[in-house]
Amino acid sequence: MKELKLKLQTDLAGYGSPISDMFEQPKTAKDWEQYILTDEQIRFFAQNGFVNGIRIMTEAQVDILNGELVKLQSPTTEEKALFYYYESNESGDPEKVLFHAIGAWRVTPGFHDLVWSPAYRMAAYQLLGQSFRLFHDQLFCKPARHGGVVAWHQDFSYWTFTKPMHHLTCWIGLDDATKENGCLYFVPGSHKWGLLPITGLTGDMDAVRQVLNEEQLGIFEKRVANELPKGYASFHHPLTMHGSYANYSERPRRAVVLNAMDHRTLGNIVGYDRMEELKYFPAMLQDKLLDSRFFPLLFDEDKELEALTRHIPKVDARELYDDPLAL
């Protein structure tokens, strides 16, 4: 990544487009074609609630982000204030460390520009079936030998302060992710279960069993490991049950997560009972469009695909999401 020639303001949310040359942006419709997911990948996502093996970054780009990550784990007071959430160890147990932070895209150029990665943007557009905005990003890091768990959960159970339910999560490995170092697991088809109660994000991996019925418990036993090389991604539906086990290996397991939402998403904070957890998030007013600089438009299908004439397969949002066209 070349040296930035402009003096950046502290909060990179002020830049609604890439600020470096880390990701070459498509200049023509043909430039987009290399990133288009196949019909088979789209069908797999619709059936299972996830799809994986999608390359987002080169190893050199991963190295840039891992260099920035070192800095982000020891931020200045000014930098830390830009995060919506920051826990050096969310588990609270020094023997089970889980670094979890939200908002890195506001702090360093590499994480800022990652959300404009063309491979990410095209896949997210196809899997949401719509133009979309950034909701927020996350960092999850498990150190070697004592990295903690991320307990089984559905993402939207934590995001009911927005509406409608039309979100998409992208998990990108900053290390090779394996069963040994605590890779993600998915429960295929669990996106069709409906919204389940929250049972916690750390601690007891088996807590989710308390809220599953007999049929769901049977499906739960068929969970699959999301093993991926670094720089590769998986995408999952906001109701897909997923989690990751502890890292007792000799290697770290670092990852960045990009959460996208329909470009017409509204705030839904009335009656939300976890408002304390949103105190550092951008303003999200009831029934108001989330379109501030903190929720940049990442893909405008009319603009990006104006000249692209070939068929682009995408999900039928009306079948997979909660009334996405009601706005």
MOCORSUL-V467080 format. One record per residue. N is the residue number from 1. SS is DSSP state (2 for helix, 1 for strand, 0 for the rest). OMEGA is omega as a letter, one per 40 degrees, with the letter a starting at -180 (NA if undefined). Layout:
# MOCORSUL-V467080
n;ss;omega
N;SS;OMEGA
N;SS;OMEGA
This chain:
# MOCORSUL-V467080
n;ss;omega
1;0;a
2;0;i
3;0;i
4;0;a
5;0;i
6;0;i
7;0;a
8;0;i
9;0;a
10;0;a
11;0;a
12;2;i
13;2;i
14;2;i
15;0;a
16;0;i
17;0;a
18;0;a
19;0;i
20;0;i
21;0;a
22;0;i
23;0;i
24;0;a
25;0;i
26;0;i
27;0;i
28;0;i
29;2;a
30;2;i
31;2;a
32;2;a
33;2;a
34;2;a
35;2;a
36;0;i
37;0;a
38;0;i
39;2;a
40;2;i
41;2;i
42;2;i
43;2;i
44;2;i
45;2;a
46;2;a
47;2;a
48;2;a
49;0;i
50;1;i
51;1;a
52;1;i
53;1;a
54;1;a
55;1;i
56;0;a
57;0;i
58;0;i
59;2;i
60;2;i
61;2;i
62;2;i
63;2;i
64;2;a
65;2;i
66;2;i
67;2;i
68;2;a
69;2;i
70;2;i
71;2;a
72;2;i
73;0;i
74;0;a
75;0;i
76;0;i
77;2;a
78;2;i
79;2;a
80;2;a
81;0;i
82;0;i
83;0;i
84;0;a
85;1;a
86;1;i
87;1;i
88;0;i
89;0;a
90;0;a
91;0;a
92;0;a
93;0;a
94;0;i
95;0;a
96;0;a
97;1;i
98;0;i
99;1;a
100;1;i
101;1;a
102;1;i
103;0;a
104;2;a
105;2;i
106;2;a
107;0;a
108;0;a
109;2;a
110;2;i
111;2;i
112;2;a
113;2;i
114;2;a
115;0;i
116;0;i
117;0;a
118;2;i
119;2;i
120;2;a
121;2;i
122;2;a
123;2;a
124;2;i
125;2;a
126;2;a
127;2;i
128;2;a
129;0;a
130;0;i
131;0;a
132;1;i
133;1;i
134;1;i
135;1;i
136;1;i
137;1;i
138;1;i
139;1;i
140;1;a
141;1;i
142;1;i
143;0;i
144;0;i
145;0;i
146;0;i
147;1;a
148;0;a
149;0;i
150;1;a
151;1;a
152;1;a
153;1;i
154;0;a
155;2;a
156;2;i
157;2;i
158;2;a
159;0;a
160;0;i
161;0;i
162;1;i
163;1;e
164;0;i
165;0;i
166;0;a
167;1;i
168;1;a
169;1;i
170;1;i
171;1;a
172;1;a
173;1;i
174;0;i
175;0;i
176;0;a
177;1;a
178;0;i
179;0;a
180;0;a
181;0;i
182;0;i
183;0;i
184;1;i
185;1;i
186;1;i
187;0;a
188;0;i
189;0;a
190;2;i
191;2;i
192;2;a
193;0;a
194;0;a
195;0;a
196;0;i
197;0;i
198;0;i
199;0;i
200;0;a
201;0;i
202;0;i
203;0;a
204;0;i
205;2;a
206;2;a
207;2;a
208;2;a
209;2;a
210;2;a
211;2;i
212;0;i
213;0;a
214;2;i
215;2;a
216;2;i
217;2;i
218;2;i
219;2;a
220;2;a
221;0;i
222;0;i
223;0;a
224;1;i
225;1;a
226;1;a
227;0;a
228;1;i
229;0;i
230;0;a
231;0;i
232;1;a
233;1;i
234;1;i
235;1;i
236;1;i
237;1;a
238;0;i
239;0;i
240;0;i
241;0;a
242;1;i
243;1;i
244;1;a
245;0;a
246;0;i
247;1;i
248;0;a
249;0;i
250;0;a
251;0;i
252;0;i
253;1;a
254;1;a
255;1;i
256;1;a
257;1;i
258;1;a
259;1;a
260;1;i
261;1;i
262;1;a
263;0;a
264;0;a
265;0;a
266;1;i
267;1;a
268;0;a
269;0;a
270;0;a
271;0;i
272;0;a
273;0;i
274;0;a
275;2;a
276;2;a
277;2;a
278;2;a
279;0;i
280;0;i
281;0;i
282;0;i
283;0;i
284;0;a
285;0;a
286;1;i
287;0;i
288;0;a
289;1;i
290;0;a
291;0;i
292;0;a
293;0;i
294;0;i
295;0;a
296;0;i
297;1;a
298;1;a
299;1;i
300;0;a
301;2;i
302;2;a
303;2;a
304;2;a
305;0;a
306;0;a
307;0;a
308;0;a
309;0;a
310;0;i
311;0;i
312;0;i
313;0;i
314;0;a
315;0;i
316;0;a
317;2;a
318;2;a
319;2;a
320;2;a
321;0;a
322;0;i
323;0;a
324;0;a
325;0;a
326;0;a
327;0;NA
